[in-house]
Amino acid sequence: MHIDTNDMIAVDTRTAATFLGVSKSHLEKLRIDDPENSPPYFRVGKCVRYSLARLKEWSHAG
């Protein structure tokens, strides 16, 4: 069985924004104002995290 280590990598909002080529504030605004079209995220306590693998999928879907 092959496990892609990107499936296990989670990044914060600033890093996710850099990865996607958008500003941190744009990504935060998407998450709040348009959650249906925002990249998928999850919370660890109060911290928002994004899976790198899911960010890649999301960026290629749009």
N, C-alpha and C positions, 0 to 999 in steps of 0.2 A: 504494500500500500504506500502510495506517495502522499506525503503531507507537505503542502505549500506553506512555508513559514510566513508568507505574507498574510495568510489567514489568521495568524496569531498576533500580528503587529497592530497595535492600537496607538493612534496619535491624537494630540490635542487639537483644538480648533485652529490655532496659529499654523501648526504644521500641515494640517489638512488644507487650509486655505492656500498655503504656499504650493503644495502638491497640485492643487487644482488650478493655480494661477489666478486666484481671486483674492480680494482683501479679507482679512479676518472679520471685519464688520459686515461685509456682504454675506459671508457664510452664516454669521449669527442672525442677520436679518432674514435670510431664507428659512432658517430653522424656526424662527418665531412667527414670521408673517406668512410663510408658505410651506408648512411642514409636509404637504403632499409631494412637493417637488424638491425638497431638501435632500441632500445626501443622507443615507441612513446613519444614525448615531445611537449611542447608548450612554448611560450614565454610570459612573463609579462614584457613589456618594453624590457630591455636588458637581463633580467634574464631568464634562462632556468629552466623550472619546469617539473616534471614528476608526473603523477597521480599514486598513490600507486596501485589502482585497475588495471590500464593498465600495470604497471610493473609486477604484479602478473601474468596477462594473458600472457604477453610476455615471462616471464621466464618459464612458463609451456608449451608454444608452441614450444620452441626450444629443 
